[in-house]
Amino acid sequence: MSRSRVYQWCTWFGEGRTSLGDEPKSGRPKTSTNEENTTRVDELIRCDRRMKIREIALKLDIPKSTVHEIVHDTLGYRKVSAR
């Protein structure tokens, strides 16, 4: 741990902060990763398991990164075998 980080924490606690956790961030919240899109992605994959992430993103009009997150993180799908 660096000295500068310790000094920064001391300053924060001196100003009245009570935890080291991140403060809420401003900006627009995530809206693409929701239950409806998760269900739609799951339905598309179950209909055609060879469908690519890019194709799903184009059909549903959501970002590829969001589709990737839904497929791998939320649904837990992974590539089983190569062609």
N, C-alpha and C positions, 0 to 999 in steps of 0.2 A: 504494500500500500504506500502510495507516495505522500510526501509531506503536504503537497498542494491540495490533495484531496482531503486530508485531515483538517487543514486550515479552512477549506470550503465548508466542511461539515460544522466546524466550530462557529463559523459565521452564521450559517443557517440556524443553528440552535440558539445562538445569541439573539437572532431576530424573532424568535418565538416558534420556530418550526419544531414539531414533536416527533417526526418520523423521517426515515431515509427513503421511503417509497416515493415513486414518481407522482407528481401533481397531475390532476386532470389536464389534458391537452385541449387546446381550442381547435376548431376546424370541424369539417363535416364528418359525421360518423359513417362507419361502413354500412352500406345498404345492400350490396350485392350478395353478401354471404348471409342469406336468411333461409328460413324453412322452406319457402316456396321454391326458390332456386335450387336448393338441395334436392328437393323432391323431383323437380324437372330434370336435373342432371342425372339422377338415379334412374328415372324412367327411360331417358335416352340411351344410357349405357346398357340397361337390361334389354332394350329392343335390338340394339346392335352393339355388341361388345367390342367390335373392332373400330368403333368411332374414335377419332382422335380428339384431343383436347381443343385443338384449333377449330375443328368442325363443330364441336359442342358450343364453343364460345360464339361462333358466327350464327348458329341457329337460335341461341338464346339471347344474343346481343348483350353479353356481359364480358368483362375482360378475361383474357386467357389465364392470368395469374389467379383470378378468383375461381375459375373452373378448376385449375390445378389444385388449389387449396381445398375445394370441396371434395374433389375426387380422392385425393391422397390423405388429407388430414381428417375431414369430417366423415366421409364414407369409408375410409380405410381400404380402398381398392389399390391394388398394385399389379404390375405386369407379372403374369404367371409364367408364360413361356414365350420365346421368340419364334418368329416364323421359320 
